[in-house]
Amino acid sequence: MKTPHFAIVGAGTAGLATAILLARTGNRVTIFEQADQLSPVGAGLLLQPAGLAVFEHLGVLEHALKLGAKVTGLEGQLPNKRLLVNSHYHQAGSNLYGLGIHRATLCHVLTHKLAEYASHVTWRMGHSIERIQEQQNEVRLFGSQQQQNFDACFDAVLIANGARSQLRPQAWVKVDQAYPWGAAWSIVPECPTLDPAILHQFYDRSKIMMGILPTGAIPTAPQQRLSSVFWSLPSSQLQSFLTDESAKQQWLKQVSDRWPDVAEWFKQLLSNQHHQPHWLSAQYRDVVMSQFGQGRIGVIGDAAHAMSPQLGQGANMALLDAWAFSQSLHAAKQNQQIDWSALWQHYHQHRRSSTQFYQFLSRLLTPLYQSDHWWAGGLRDLTFPWMYQIPYFRKEMAITISGLKTGLFEQLDYQQVAQYAEKDHAFNAKTASLPEYE
């Protein structure tokens, strides 16, 4: 059997993680990235235990822990100081935790690992892929680089170029639409008055939502600990957020009237003329697909299942996609050949139910935090506190946030994802409770 050669379109979380797993097992990989250089833009993100299990499987967890910020739980506060959300990872399994991490750090950790397999990896930076054509025994990619057209053939292609991808087969797309709400965000020095091991959120009805996420440090300044600040807004208002001094004062009053301690920290940040927070906007899409792959073409990461960040699962699902694909590829190799039909059957068996669960929950919960519905915030504030009083619901919500659910009553085994043995790539999802890890 000749060495399989995979093309990966997009060098984000899904693309880089998949490239590592493919190259590690001896496959050839070519990565096509539209940008001329890797310079990730975006706020910090929270890697849940499910994503960290994949990091352990990849062999990058220790590196990530040196730069990221360990997060033990999520607390969401109302203006009256009452905790609406109070979920901690130990409720799902002892020694489980999340990791707040800067996008540049995430990219650094993955590319550093990928460099170990440089002999198996070819980079094509500044290359835009415009069309994919599947043929009998190969896939042909058509694109351009510096206004020069090119085409190239591979054994298979994985589309991993994000939520706005134009490459995913349209026949597989059921939903592809923008969310009406987004967020303004900024990365700032770590907040000294808040617990640095907690993702803090603040809510007032469904129209005001703020988040402060411990984000760790970037590789070029490892001593400077950071926080990511999010402020929810309708998409139409994102470009006008804090555009002048009057807007800043109005926003500070909004925060001060509800959470004065946090407002005081913001005032100090905004009063520093030399290091003003730089605010950018994030807009989200809802992408639902009937299938993620067929034949020699697959779609992974946000390109396959973009959704609201309300549950904080985007990067974790991308990492699980990468892990599941490598497991499925291993299972589909028979008699020195790849059975592509078996590969995608295996992949769908283990990724479809989990993806559907989190996409459904995201669509259900997002309007309770980001919408103009007059009833949404009240309904949320009435139901959530009593749910946290019931041990079963408290544990189930912690497992859900951990990213380990594969269905209403099923969940992944953390250790099965995390382990890596060259001769045994077994996949396992089970319904039993999460083990307690020492």
Salt bridges, closest charged atoms under 4 A:
GLU75 OE2 - HIS88 NE2 3.65
GLU116 OE1 - LYS113 NZ 3.22
GLU138 OE2 - ARG140 NH2 3.84
ASP151 OD2 - ARG140 NH1 2.46
ASP155 OD1 - LYS2 NZ 2.84
ASP176 OD2 - ARG168 NH2 3.25
ASP176 OD1 - ARG285 NE 2.91
ASP204 OD1 - ARG205 NE 3.77
ASP204 OD2 - ARG258 NE 2.59
ASP257 OD2 - LYS253 NZ 2.87
ASP286 OD1 - ARG363 NH1 3.75
ASP321 OD2 - HIS305 NE2 2.59
ASP321 OD1 - ARG351 NE 2.75
ASP381 OD1 - ARG380 NE 2.88
GLU396 OE1 - LYS405 NZ 2.50
ASP413 OD2 - LYS430 NZ 3.84
